[in-house]
Amino acid sequence: MNSEDKTLVEIIGENKQIDLAKYINYVSAPQAGAITTFSGTTRDTFEGKTVVELRYEAYVPMAIRNLKSICSSARSSWDLHSIAVAHRVGSVPVGEISVFIAVSATHRADALDACKFLIAELKASVPIWKKEVYSNGEVWKENTEFLERRFKHGKDGSRCRRKIKTEARDIKGCCK
């Protein structure tokens, strides 16, 4: 099985919940000593405001390409067996899951580090946009990871070719 066969990336349509068991089963394997998951859920408050729901929009073909590229980057940095990433679009009410990542590896350190990398890169670079809907209004949100990446690129949007360092190991990236 090649690495592309071990990667599942999906954008889940409006009013459909993420089937956690599907993604955990996908990454399960006898040689996997660790399965790490991340589940991003809609919380009920933000900075004292009552959150009603989150609304996500995406440029789906590009989002899928970007997610597959991020998965490929994770594979080049950690010894992984399987990766599954699912992100919802549309309305996601309080308490429901908007993003789910499952990673399997022989060893837990690789699975944990890769999962953390995957969610951070997703939030920094994948064309999925989030609107928080409050009981008294709404606002489009920029992820902290996106803002940090933009700041590192410089005000003019220029890019550099230096390596960025993650907690676990060096990753080829855009800027430091």
C-alpha positions as CSV (number, residue, x, y, z in Angstrom):
1,M,0.0,0.0,0.0
2,N,1.5,3.4,-0.9
3,S,1.2,6.5,1.2
4,E,-1.6,7.9,-0.8
5,D,-3.6,4.8,-0.2
6,K,-3.1,5.4,3.6
7,T,-4.5,8.9,3.5
8,L,-8.2,9.8,3.6
9,V,-9.1,13.5,3.3
10,E,-12.8,14.6,3.1
11,I,-14.8,17.8,3.2
12,I,-18.2,16.9,4.8
13,G,-21.2,18.6,3.3
14,E,-23.8,20.8,5.0
15,N,-25.9,19.2,7.8
16,K,-23.8,16.0,7.9
17,Q,-21.9,15.0,11.1
18,I,-18.5,13.5,11.1
19,D,-18.5,9.8,11.7
20,L,-15.6,9.4,14.1
21,A,-15.7,5.6,14.0
22,K,-15.2,5.7,10.2
23,Y,-11.9,7.6,10.5
24,I,-10.6,5.7,13.5
25,N,-11.3,2.4,11.7
26,Y,-9.5,3.8,8.6
27,V,-6.3,4.4,10.5
28,S,-6.4,1.3,12.6
29,A,-3.9,-1.4,11.8
30,P,-2.1,-4.3,13.6
31,Q,1.3,-2.5,13.2
32,A,0.0,0.7,14.7
33,G,0.9,1.0,18.4
34,A,-0.7,4.4,18.6
35,I,-3.7,6.2,17.2
36,T,-3.9,9.9,18.0
37,T,-7.0,11.9,17.3
38,F,-8.0,15.5,17.4
39,S,-11.6,16.6,17.5
40,G,-12.5,20.3,17.1
41,T,-15.9,21.1,18.5
42,T,-18.0,24.3,18.6
43,R,-17.9,25.7,22.1
44,D,-20.8,27.8,23.6
45,T,-18.9,31.0,24.4
46,F,-16.1,33.1,23.1
47,E,-14.7,36.1,25.0
48,G,-17.9,36.4,27.0
49,K,-20.2,36.2,24.0
50,T,-22.8,33.4,23.6
51,V,-22.0,31.3,20.5
52,V,-24.9,29.9,18.6
53,E,-23.0,28.1,15.9
54,L,-20.0,28.2,13.6
55,R,-20.4,28.4,9.8
56,Y,-17.7,27.2,7.5
57,E,-17.1,27.8,3.9
58,A,-14.4,26.3,1.7
59,Y,-13.0,26.2,-1.7
60,V,-13.3,22.4,-1.7
61,P,-11.0,21.4,-4.5
62,M,-8.1,23.5,-3.2
63,A,-8.9,22.6,0.4
64,I,-8.6,18.9,-0.5
65,R,-5.3,19.5,-2.4
66,N,-3.9,21.5,0.5
67,L,-4.9,18.9,3.1
68,K,-3.3,16.1,1.0
69,S,-0.1,18.1,0.7
70,I,0.0,18.7,4.5
71,C,-0.5,14.9,5.0
72,S,2.4,14.3,2.6
73,S,4.6,16.7,4.6
74,A,3.7,15.0,7.8
75,R,4.7,11.6,6.3
76,S,8.0,13.0,5.3
77,S,8.7,14.1,8.9
78,W,7.3,11.2,11.0
79,D,7.0,7.5,10.5
80,L,3.2,7.2,10.1
81,H,0.9,4.4,9.0
82,S,-2.4,6.1,8.2
83,I,-3.9,9.6,8.3
84,A,-7.6,10.6,8.1
85,V,-8.8,14.2,8.0
86,A,-12.4,15.4,7.8
87,H,-13.7,19.0,8.0
88,R,-17.3,20.1,7.8
89,V,-18.7,23.0,5.9
90,G,-22.0,24.8,6.6
91,S,-23.5,25.2,10.0
92,V,-21.9,23.4,13.0
93,P,-24.0,23.9,16.2
94,V,-22.6,24.1,19.7
95,G,-21.3,20.7,20.8
96,E,-20.8,19.3,17.3
97,I,-17.5,18.5,15.7
98,S,-16.2,20.6,12.8
99,V,-12.8,19.0,12.2
100,F,-11.5,15.5,13.0
101,I,-8.0,14.1,12.5
102,A,-6.8,10.6,13.2
103,V,-3.2,9.5,12.8
104,S,-1.7,6.0,13.4
105,A,1.9,5.2,13.8
106,T,4.1,2.5,15.3
107,H,5.1,4.8,18.1
108,R,3.0,7.4,20.0
109,A,5.5,10.3,19.7
110,D,5.2,10.2,15.9
111,A,1.4,10.0,16.0
112,L,1.1,12.8,18.6
113,D,3.5,15.2,16.9
114,A,2.0,14.6,13.4
115,C,-1.5,15.2,14.7
116,K,-0.5,18.5,16.3
117,F,1.3,19.5,13.0
118,L,-1.7,18.6,10.9
119,I,-4.2,20.7,12.8
120,A,-1.8,23.7,13.0
121,E,-1.1,23.5,9.3
122,L,-4.8,23.1,8.4
123,K,-5.7,26.2,10.4
124,A,-2.8,28.2,9.0
125,S,-3.1,27.4,5.3
126,V,-6.2,25.5,4.1
127,P,-8.9,27.6,2.4
128,I,-11.6,27.0,4.9
129,W,-13.2,30.1,6.4
130,K,-15.1,30.3,9.8
131,K,-17.8,32.6,10.9
132,E,-18.8,32.7,14.6
133,V,-22.5,33.3,15.0
134,Y,-23.4,34.8,18.4
135,S,-26.7,35.5,20.0
136,N,-26.2,39.2,19.2
137,G,-24.3,39.2,15.9
138,E,-21.6,37.3,13.9
139,V,-18.0,37.7,12.8
140,W,-15.6,36.1,10.4
141,K,-12.6,34.7,12.3
142,E,-9.0,34.5,11.3
143,N,-7.2,31.6,13.0
144,T,-4.2,32.5,15.1
145,E,-2.0,30.1,13.1
146,F,-3.0,32.0,9.9
147,L,-2.2,35.4,11.4
148,E,1.1,34.2,12.7
149,R,2.0,32.8,9.3
150,R,1.1,36.0,7.6
151,F,3.1,38.0,10.1
152,K,6.2,35.8,9.5
153,H,5.8,36.3,5.7
154,G,6.2,40.1,6.2
155,K,3.7,42.9,5.4
156,D,4.4,42.6,1.7
157,G,3.5,38.9,1.6
158,S,7.0,38.0,0.5
159,R,8.2,34.5,1.3
160,C,11.5,33.1,2.4
161,R,13.1,29.7,2.1
162,R,14.3,29.1,5.6
163,K,13.4,26.1,7.7
164,I,10.8,26.4,10.5
165,K,11.2,24.2,13.6
166,T,8.4,22.3,15.2
167,E,8.7,20.9,18.7
168,A,9.6,17.5,17.4
169,R,11.9,18.0,14.4
170,D,12.8,20.3,11.6
171,I,10.2,20.7,8.9
172,K,10.8,22.4,5.6
173,G,8.6,25.4,5.6
174,C,8.2,28.9,4.4
175,C,9.5,31.1,7.1
176,K,11.0,31.4,10.6
